[in-house]
Amino acid sequence: MRKSLKWLGAIVSILVLLVILTAVCLVTFVNPNRFKPLIAEQVMKYTGRQLTIEGDLSWSLFPYLGVKTGHVLLSNPTGFEQKIFAEMQHATFGVKLFPLFHKRIESSGILLDGLKLNLIKEANGKNNWQFQQSLANTAQPVVGRSDQNPMRRLSAGLAIEGIEVTNAEVNWTDKQKNQFLTIEKLNLQAKDISFLKPFSISSDFNFISKNPALSGHVKMTSEISLSVDQQIYSFRNLVVDEQLQQGTKKYNWQVTGDVIADLQQQTLQWTNFHGQLGGLNLTGKISIVNLTTTPHAAGHFQIQPCDLKEVLQSSGQDMTNVQTLKNMSGDIDFTAAANTVDVKGKFKIDTVEAKQVKLTNVMVPMHYQIGVLELAPITADFYQGSLQSTVKVNLTGVVPQIAMDSKLTSVHIEPLLQDLGGNNQKLKLQGVGDIALQVTTVGSSSDAIVKNLNGTGQVNFNQGVLQGMDIGYLIDSAYSVLKQKALTTTNTKQTQFDSLTGNLVFRDGVMVNDDLVLNSPRFKTDGKGSIDLVNQKIDYHLQTVLSQATTDQKNDWGNLYGLPIPINIAGYLKDPAIRLDTGVLVKAVADQQVKKIEAKVQDQLKDKVQGKAGQMLQSLLGR
């Protein structure tokens, strides 16, 4: 027994020695650089590209047999301004010796350093990543062999301890769309690579893109299963962390799930999808068909309830004018193919407060297609009334173009105006009524949106109160001025009305109104003027006419019945000056009295003429 063990040990020692001697002889007597022309020839044969190995090839013996390369270049096809398709600073390929005796390839590892790819799509649509068809792919299959699938044999006999890619770079240029993307500092590690069992993989890289301008860092981990003969590749427990930056806006985004790509069926399925952006959580699934020909994607996402304001703030959005976006949830369905994206969704927000204006129970249906976002119909509870609105946003230009058609029904106007302008507004309005707006604007900020506001509107309020101005008191003031009597009426600083109506025109942020009508039992007031929404200024001219008067009042000098009483409102909206235009008033009264005198004189002359004419007629008739 002992002799047998000694003989066995001796045989093993001899075999190990032979393997070592073989490796030493290979390294000593075989120069790997002699294979450079052969390698370049085979690359040209199968790809149609010129391979240039600038550095020397060298053997590595410890800890495993391997080959090291220097700088390697692979050319672009003719017709491309960029001459290099791919290049690599150096690479190492290691192979274990013992498994080779059993027809197995077990790599001790592959290291690629400084890999650089230049992917280009020209303006004419030609790209540089499609290689000429391989002769091996066009060869006819050999009939009668027991195993005709070389990938199956490879998957059974290939094992790689690891692949490591360091400091790689990928440059993507699309001259048709004027888009550029650079992936840099790309690192990738894969361990215990096998076609027979799952293995882990991780990667991270930085990226910079133009059109759109975006940059960030991406980190990915997953467990991969490869079924090469069936062309099914699965990524289980996929985790992708993204740190994105667009201008001053920053996003920390994480997506997870399970991805299965079936290249025979040309499909990709992403199930158990979960995305997280701050406090925003998405769940759903994504599917893609015609994966490598004309991809068509479809998916469904469900948004879990969240505080949307916190989500937007965490990404660097300016939320100065937004106080509350509470408890937002919704559903999204999308399809995408080639250059088209179609997104439909419906969102619910419990409470929205922007620039102090409040909405509750907000429902927002959404449809996005070809750069146009349509929100219709938006519905909400609005200041004890209701809001219904259609908003269309064209995003194809440099700045958004917005069109809005809104109806406010049975709205309590006092708290709305108070929230819009604050408590220190001089002029306030009480009442319940309807407001309709049909406006367009351009801009991406609230100031620009107001400045570029154009369109029309209508207002209609009933049984209300205009606070800050007592029109009846102003009428009494006008009468006391004309009669030169002391004013005994008290200024209540408010005007009750039965109805208030008017049509509005918006011109570059200025609201113009020419047909304001305020009706009350004692008088009727017409008005016209403008409100500058940008500079918060008002310039309005009112004319009030008494609705009733006694006979004595009608004949009284200085009577105001039927005479328009001018009232001017001008200044900043918070505290405008309200005054009688006494100069116009006195002139109007004077003109009125002149007309009365003229009418009286004419009547007297008429009577005299008629008297004389009667006498003359009687004389002619002989009476």
C-alpha positions in Angstrom: 0.0 0.0 0.0 2.8 2.4 0.9 4.6 1.5 -2.3 1.4 2.2 -4.3 1.1 5.7 -2.7 4.7 6.4 -3.4 4.2 5.4 -7.1 1.0 7.5 -7.3 2.8 10.5 -5.7 5.7 10.1 -8.1 3.3 10.0 -11.1 1.5 13.1 -10.0 4.8 14.9 -9.5 6.0 13.9 -12.9 2.7 15.2 -14.5 3.0 18.5 -12.6 6.6 18.8 -13.7 5.7 18.1 -17.3 3.0 20.7 -17.2 5.4 23.3 -15.7 8.1 22.3 -18.3 5.6 22.7 -21.1 4.6 26.1 -19.9 8.3 27.1 -19.5 9.1 25.9 -22.9 6.1 27.7 -24.3 7.1 30.9 -22.7 10.8 30.4 -23.6 10.6 29.2 -27.2 7.3 30.5 -28.6 7.2 34.3 -29.2 3.5 35.3 -29.0 4.2 38.3 -31.3 4.4 35.9 -34.2 0.6 35.5 -33.8 -0.1 39.2 -34.3 -0.4 39.0 -38.1 -2.6 36.0 -37.8 -4.9 37.7 -35.2 -5.2 40.8 -37.4 -6.0 38.6 -40.4 -8.8 36.8 -38.6 -10.2 40.0 -37.3 -10.2 41.5 -40.8 -11.8 38.3 -42.1 -14.7 38.2 -39.6 -15.3 42.0 -39.1 -13.9 43.8 -42.1 -11.9 46.1 -39.7 -8.2 46.7 -39.3 -6.7 45.5 -36.0 -3.5 47.1 -34.9 -1.5 45.8 -31.9 1.0 48.5 -31.2 2.6 47.0 -28.1 4.3 43.6 -27.8 2.4 40.5 -26.8 4.0 38.7 -23.8 3.5 35.6 -21.8 2.6 35.5 -18.1 3.3 32.4 -16.2 2.4 33.0 -12.6 0.0 32.5 -11.1 -1.5 31.2 -14.3 -0.5 31.0 -17.9 -1.7 34.0 -19.8 -1.1 36.6 -22.5 -0.6 40.3 -22.0 -1.2 42.9 -24.7 -0.1 46.5 -25.2 -2.1 49.2 -26.9 -4.7 47.7 -29.3 -6.7 49.6 -32.0 -9.7 48.6 -34.1 -10.5 50.8 -37.0 -13.8 52.4 -38.2 -15.2 51.6 -41.6 -14.3 53.9 -44.4 -16.2 57.1 -44.7 -16.1 58.0 -41.0 -14.1 61.1 -39.9 -13.2 59.4 -36.6 -10.7 56.7 -37.6 -10.8 54.6 -34.4 -13.8 52.4 -33.5 -12.2 50.9 -30.3 -8.9 50.9 -28.5 -7.5 49.5 -25.3 -4.4 50.4 -23.4 -3.6 46.8 -22.3 -5.3 43.5 -21.5 -4.4 40.3 -19.8 -6.0 36.9 -20.6 -5.2 34.0 -18.2 -5.9 30.3 -18.8 -5.6 27.4 -16.4 -3.5 24.5 -17.8 -5.0 21.3 -16.2 -8.6 21.8 -17.4 -7.2 22.0 -21.0 -6.3 18.3 -20.8 -10.1 17.6 -20.1 -11.2 19.8 -23.0 -12.4 22.5 -20.6 -11.4 26.2 -20.8 -11.1 27.7 -17.4 -9.8 31.2 -17.4 -8.0 32.6 -14.4 -9.4 36.0 -15.3 -9.6 38.6 -18.0 -8.4 42.2 -17.3 -9.2 45.0 -19.7 -7.8 48.4 -18.9 -8.5 51.7 -20.7 -11.1 50.3 -23.2 -12.5 53.1 -25.4 -15.5 52.8 -27.8 -16.6 55.5 -30.3 -20.1 54.8 -31.4 -21.2 57.1 -34.2 -24.4 57.5 -36.3 -23.9 59.8 -39.2 -26.4 62.3 -40.6 -27.3 59.9 -43.4 -28.2 57.2 -40.9 -25.0 55.0 -41.4 -23.5 53.7 -38.1 -20.2 52.2 -37.2 -21.2 49.3 -34.9 -22.6 47.0 -37.6 -19.9 44.6 -38.8 -19.8 42.7 -42.1 -21.4 39.3 -41.8 -19.1 36.6 -40.5 -18.1 33.8 -42.8 -18.7 31.4 -40.0 -22.3 32.6 -39.8 -22.9 32.0 -43.5 -21.4 28.5 -43.5 -23.8 25.7 -44.0 -24.5 23.5 -41.0 -22.8 20.1 -40.9 -25.4 17.3 -41.1 -25.0 14.1 -39.1 -23.0 15.4 -36.1 -24.3 14.4 -32.7 -23.7 17.9 -31.3 -24.3 20.7 -33.9 -24.6 23.5 -31.3 -21.1 24.9 -30.6 -22.5 27.3 -28.0 -23.8 24.4 -26.0 -20.4 22.8 -26.0 -18.8 26.1 -25.1 -21.3 26.7 -22.2 -20.5 23.2 -20.8 -16.7 23.7 -21.0 -16.1 27.4 -20.3 -15.5 28.9 -16.9 -13.9 32.2 -16.1 -13.0 33.2 -12.6 -13.6 36.8 -13.3 -13.7 39.7 -15.8 -12.5 43.1 -14.7 -12.9 46.2 -16.9 -11.2 49.4 -15.5 -11.2 53.0 -16.6 -13.3 52.4 -19.8 -15.0 55.0 -21.9 -17.9 55.0 -24.4 -18.6 57.9 -26.7 -22.0 58.0 -28.4 -22.6 60.5 -31.2 -25.9 60.8 -33.1 -25.4 63.5 -35.9 -29.0 63.1 -37.0 -30.4 64.3 -33.7 -27.4 66.3 -32.6 -27.1 64.2 -29.5 -23.9 63.3 -27.6 -23.3 61.0 -24.7 -20.0 60.1 -22.9 -19.7 57.3 -20.4 -16.4 57.6 -18.6 -14.6 55.9 -15.7 -16.5 52.8 -16.4 -15.6 49.9 -14.1 -17.1 46.4 -14.3 -16.4 43.3 -12.3 -17.9 39.8 -12.8 -16.9 36.8 -10.6 -17.1 33.1 -11.1 -18.5 33.4 -14.7 -20.3 30.3 -15.8 -22.9 29.3 -18.3 -24.2 26.7 -16.0 -25.1 28.7 -12.9 -25.8 32.3 -11.9 -22.9 34.6 -11.1 -22.7 38.2 -9.7 -21.8 41.3 -11.6 -21.3 45.0 -10.6 -20.5 48.1 -12.5 -20.3 51.9 -12.0 -19.6 54.8 -14.3 -20.0 58.6 -14.8 -21.9 60.0 -17.8 -22.3 63.4 -19.5 -24.9 64.1 -22.3 -25.7 67.0 -24.5 -29.2 67.6 -25.8 -30.5 67.1 -23.2 -27.8 68.5 -21.0 -27.5 65.9 -18.2 -24.8 64.4 -16.1 -24.5 61.9 -13.3 -23.1 58.7 -11.8 -24.6 55.2 -12.1 -24.0 52.1 -10.0 -25.4 48.7 -10.8 -25.4 45.2 -9.2 -27.1 42.0 -10.3 -27.0 38.2 -10.4 -26.9 37.0 -14.0 -27.9 33.7 -15.5 -26.9 32.9 -19.1 -28.5 30.4 -21.3 -26.4 31.0 -24.4 -27.8 28.1 -26.5 -31.4 29.3 -25.9 -30.3 33.0 -25.9 -32.1 33.8 -22.7 -30.3 36.2 -20.3 -31.8 37.0 -16.9 -30.8 39.6 -14.4 -32.1 38.8 -10.9 -32.2 41.2 -8.0 -31.1 44.0 -10.3 -30.3 47.2 -8.4 -29.4 50.5 -10.2 -28.6 53.6 -8.3 -28.4 56.9 -10.3 -27.3 60.3 -9.2 -28.4 62.7 -11.9 -27.9 66.4 -12.3 -29.6 68.8 -14.8 -28.4 72.3 -14.3 -29.0 73.1 -10.6 -31.5 70.2 -10.2 -30.3 67.0 -8.7 -32.0 63.6 -8.6 -31.1 60.5 -6.6 -33.0 57.7 -8.3 -33.0 53.9 -7.6 -34.7 51.2 -9.6 -34.8 47.5 -8.8 -36.4 44.4 -10.2 -35.9 41.3 -12.3 -35.1 41.5 -16.1 -35.3 38.6 -18.6 -34.1 39.1 -22.2 -35.1 36.4 -24.7 -33.2 37.1 -27.9 -34.9 34.3 -29.8 -38.3 35.7 -29.1 -36.9 39.3 -29.3 -38.5 40.2 -26.0 -37.4 41.8 -22.7 -39.5 41.7 -19.5 -38.8 43.8 -16.4 -41.0 42.5 -13.6 -41.1 43.4 -9.9 -40.2 46.9 -11.0 -39.7 49.4 -8.1 -38.4 52.9 -8.5 -37.7 55.4 -5.8 -37.0 59.1 -6.1 -36.8 60.6 -2.7 -40.2 60.0 -1.2 -41.7 59.0 -4.5 -42.2 55.2 -5.0 -43.2 53.6 -8.3 -44.2 50.0 -8.8 -45.0 48.2 -12.0 -43.6 46.4 -15.0 -42.1 47.0 -18.4 -42.0 44.9 -21.6 -40.2 45.3 -24.9 -40.8 43.5 -28.1 -38.7 43.4 -31.4 -35.8 44.0 -29.1 -33.0 44.4 -31.6 -34.9 45.4 -34.7 -37.7 48.0 -34.1 -38.1 48.0 -30.3 -41.6 48.8 -28.9 -41.9 49.3 -25.2 -45.0 49.3 -23.0 -45.4 49.5 -19.3 -47.6 50.4 -16.3 -46.6 52.2 -13.1 -48.5 52.9 -10.0 -47.5 55.8 -7.8 -47.8 55.2 -4.1 -49.2 58.1 -2.0 -46.4 60.7 -1.3 -45.8 64.3 -0.4 -44.9 65.6 -3.9 -43.5 68.9 -2.6 -40.9 67.0 -0.5 -40.0 64.9 -3.6 -39.5 67.9 -5.8 -37.5 69.8 -3.1 -35.2 66.9 -2.7 -34.3 67.1 -6.4 -33.5 70.8 -6.3 -36.7 72.1 -7.7 -37.6 75.7 -6.7 -40.8 75.3 -4.6 -40.8 78.9 -3.2 -44.3 79.5 -4.6 -45.7 76.1 -3.6 -46.9 75.5 0.0 -48.5 72.1 -0.2 -48.7 69.1 -2.6 -50.1 66.6 -0.1 -50.9 62.9 -0.6 -50.4 62.5 -4.4 -51.0 59.1 -6.0 -51.8 57.8 -9.5 -51.3 55.4 -12.3 -49.3 55.7 -15.5 -49.4 53.7 -18.8 -46.9 54.3 -21.5 -45.8 53.0 -24.9 -42.6 53.9 -26.8 -41.3 53.1 -30.2 -38.6 54.7 -32.4 -38.9 58.5 -31.8 -42.5 58.4 -30.3 -43.6 58.2 -26.7 -47.2 58.1 -25.6 -47.9 58.4 -21.9 -51.4 58.4 -20.2 -52.1 58.7 -16.5 -54.4 59.9 -13.8 -53.3 61.6 -10.6 -55.1 62.4 -7.4 -53.9 65.0 -4.9 -55.6 65.6 -1.7 -54.4 69.2 -1.2 -52.7 71.7 -3.5 -51.6 75.1 -2.3 -49.6 77.3 -4.6 -49.0 81.1 -4.1 -51.5 80.7 -1.2 -54.3 79.6 -3.5 -55.8 76.3 -2.3 -57.4 73.4 -4.1 -58.7 70.1 -2.6 -59.7 66.7 -4.1 -57.7 67.5 -7.2 -58.0 65.0 -10.1 -55.6 65.4 -13.0 -55.9 63.1 -16.1 -52.7 63.4 -18.2 -51.8 62.6 -21.8 -48.3 63.2 -23.3 -47.5 62.6 -27.0 -45.0 64.1 -29.5 -43.9 66.8 -27.1 -47.4 68.0 -26.1 -48.7 67.5 -22.6 -52.5 67.7 -22.1 -54.1 67.8 -18.7 -57.9 67.4 -19.2 -60.2 67.7 -17.5 -58.7 68.9 -14.3 -61.3 69.0 -11.5 -61.1 70.2 -8.0 -63.0 71.7 -5.1 -62.2 75.4 -5.2 -63.3 77.9 -2.5 -66.6 76.3 -1.7 -67.2 76.0 -5.5 -65.7 73.9 -8.2 -63.0 74.1 -10.8 -62.8 72.5 -14.2 -60.0 73.2 -16.5 -58.2 72.0 -19.6 -54.5 72.7 -19.9 -52.3 72.0 -22.9 -48.5 72.5 -22.7 -46.4 72.4 -25.9 -42.9 71.4 -24.9 -41.3 71.2 -28.4 -39.9 74.7 -28.3 -37.2 76.4 -26.2 -39.8 77.4 -23.6 -43.2 75.8 -22.8 -46.2 77.2 -24.6 -49.4 76.9 -22.4 -53.1 77.1 -23.3 -55.7 77.0 -20.6 -59.5 77.0 -20.6 -60.9 77.1 -17.1 -64.3 77.5 -15.4 -64.8 78.4 -11.8 -68.4 77.8 -10.7 -70.1 79.1 -7.5 -66.8 80.3 -6.1 -66.6 82.4 -3.0 -64.5 85.2 -4.2 -63.5 86.9 -1.0 -61.2 84.2 0.4 -59.8 83.6 -3.1 -58.8 87.2 -3.6 -57.5 87.4 0.0 -55.2 84.4 -0.7 -54.1 85.9 -4.0 -53.4 89.4 -2.6 -53.1 89.1 1.1 -55.1 90.7 4.0 -53.9 94.2 3.4 -55.7 94.8 0.1 -57.8 98.0 0.0 -60.4 96.8 -2.4 -62.0 93.4 -1.7 -65.0 91.6 -3.2 -67.5 89.4 -1.4 -70.0 87.2 -3.2 -70.5 84.0 -5.0 -70.1 83.8 -8.7 -68.6 82.3 -11.8 -65.4 83.0 -13.6 -64.3 81.7 -17.0 -60.8 82.1 -18.5 -59.5 81.2 -22.0 -55.8 82.2 -22.0 -52.5 81.4 -23.5 -49.0 82.2 -22.3 -45.3 81.3 -22.7 -42.7 80.7 -20.1 -41.1 78.4 -17.5 -41.3 80.7 -14.5 -44.3 82.2 -12.7 -43.2 85.7 -13.6 -42.8 84.9 -17.3 -46.1 83.1 -17.4 -47.9 86.2 -16.0 -46.0 88.6 -18.2 -46.9 86.7 -21.4 -50.6 86.1 -20.5 -53.1 86.7 -23.4 -56.7 85.7 -23.9 -60.2 86.5 -22.7 -62.4 86.0 -19.6 -65.8 86.6 -18.1 -67.0 87.3 -14.6 -70.5 87.1 -13.1 -71.3 87.7 -9.4 -74.6 88.1 -7.6 -75.6 89.5 -4.2 -72.2 90.7 -3.2 -70.3 93.5 -1.5 -67.5 95.6 -2.8 -65.3 96.4 0.2 -63.0 99.4 0.4 -65.3 101.8 -1.6 -68.7 103.2 -0.7 -70.2 104.4 -4.1 -73.3 105.7 -2.3 -71.1 107.9 -0.1 -69.3 109.2 -3.1 -72.6 110.1 -4.7 -73.7 112.0 -1.6 -70.2 113.7 -1.6 -70.8 114.9 -5.1 -74.2 116.3 -4.2 -72.8 118.1 -1.2 -70.1 119.7 -3.3 -72.6 121.0 -5.8 -75.0 122.3 -3.2 -72.2 123.5 -1.0 -73.7 121.8 2.0 -72.0 119.8 4.8 -71.9 116.1 4.2 -73.9 114.2 6.8 -73.6 110.7 5.3 -71.3 108.2 6.9 -68.7 106.4 4.8 -69.3 102.6 5.3 -66.4 101.8 2.9 -68.4 99.2 1.2 -71.0 98.9 -1.6 -73.6 96.3 -1.8 -74.7 95.1 -5.2 -77.2 92.8 -6.8 -74.9 91.8 -9.7 -71.5 92.5 -11.1 -70.5 91.4 -14.6 -67.8 92.1 -17.1 -65.8 90.7 -20.0 -62.0 90.6 -19.7 -59.2 90.8 -22.3 -55.6 89.9 -21.3 -52.8 91.5 -23.3 -49.2 90.6 -22.3 -50.0 90.4 -18.6 -52.4 93.4 -18.5 -56.1 92.7 -17.9 -58.4 95.1 -19.8 -62.1 95.5 -19.2 -64.5 97.9 -21.1 -67.9 96.8 -19.9 -68.0 96.4 -16.1 -71.6 96.7 -14.8 -72.4 96.9 -11.1 -76.1 97.1 -10.3 -77.6 98.1 -7.0 -81.1 99.3 -6.0 -80.0 103.0 -5.8 -77.6 103.3 -8.7 -76.0 101.6 -11.6 -72.2 101.8 -12.2 -70.4 101.3 -15.5 -66.7 100.9 -15.7 -63.7 100.4 -17.9 -60.0 100.3 -17.2 -57.0 97.9 -16.8 -55.1 96.0 -14.1 -51.4 95.4 -14.7 -50.8 92.0 -13.3 -47.1 92.2 -13.7 -46.6 95.5 -11.8 -49.7 95.1 -9.6 -51.2 98.4 -10.7 -54.8 99.5 -11.4 -56.3 102.3 -13.6 -60.1 102.2 -13.6 -62.7 104.8 -14.5 -66.3 104.4 -13.2 -69.5 106.3 -14.0 -72.3 106.0 -11.6 -75.9 107.0 -12.4 -78.7 107.3 -9.9 -81.5 104.8 -10.6 -84.4 106.9 -9.2 -85.4 110.5 -8.1 -88.4 112.5 -7.1 -90.0 115.2 -9.3 -88.6 117.9 -7.1 -85.1 116.3 -7.3 -85.3 116.2 -11.1 -86.0 119.9 -11.3 -83.6 120.9 -8.6 -80.4 122.8 -9.5 -77.5 120.5 -8.9 -79.6 117.4 -9.1 -77.5 114.3 -10.0 -80.3 112.2 -11.4 -79.4 110.8 -14.8 -76.0 112.5 -14.6 -72.9 110.2 -14.7 -70.8 110.7 -11.6 -67.1 110.0 -12.4 -65.0 108.0 -10.0 -61.3 107.2 -10.6 -59.3 104.3 -9.1 -55.6 104.4 -9.7 -52.3 103.3 -8.1 -51.0 100.0 -6.7 -53.5 97.3 -6.2 -52.8 97.1 -2.5 -53.7 100.7 -1.8 -55.1 102.6 -4.8 -56.4 106.2 -4.7 -60.2 106.4 -5.0 -61.6 109.8 -5.7 -64.4 111.8 -7.4 -63.4 113.6 -10.5 -64.9 116.9 -9.4 -63.7 118.8 -12.4 -65.5 116.5 -14.8 -68.5 116.4 -12.5 -68.9 120.3 -12.3 -68.5 120.6 -16.1 -71.1 117.8 -16.6 -73.5 119.6 -14.2 -72.9 122.9 -16.0 -73.5 121.4 -19.4 -76.7 119.8 -18.0 -78.0 123.2 -16.7 -77.0 124.9 -20.0 -79.0 122.4 -21.9 -82.0 122.9 -19.5 -81.8 126.7 -20.0 -81.5 126.3 -23.7 -84.5 124.0 -23.7 -86.5 126.5 -21.6 -85.6 129.4 -23.8 -86.5 127.4 -26.9 -89.8 126.5 -25.3 -90.6 130.2 -24.5 -89.7 131.3 -28.0 -91.8 128.5 -29.4 -94.7 129.7 -27.3 -94.3 133.3 -28.5 -93.9 132.3 -32.1 -96.9 130.1 -31.9 -98.9 133.0 -30.3 -98.0 135.5 -33.0 -98.7 132.9 -35.7 -102.1 132.3 -34.3 -103.0 136.0 -34.3 -101.8 136.4 -37.9 -103.8 133.5 -39.0 -106.9 134.8 -37.3 -106.5 138.2 -39.1 -106.1 136.5 -42.4 -109.3 134.5 -41.9 -111.2 137.6 -40.9 -111.9 136.5 -37.4 
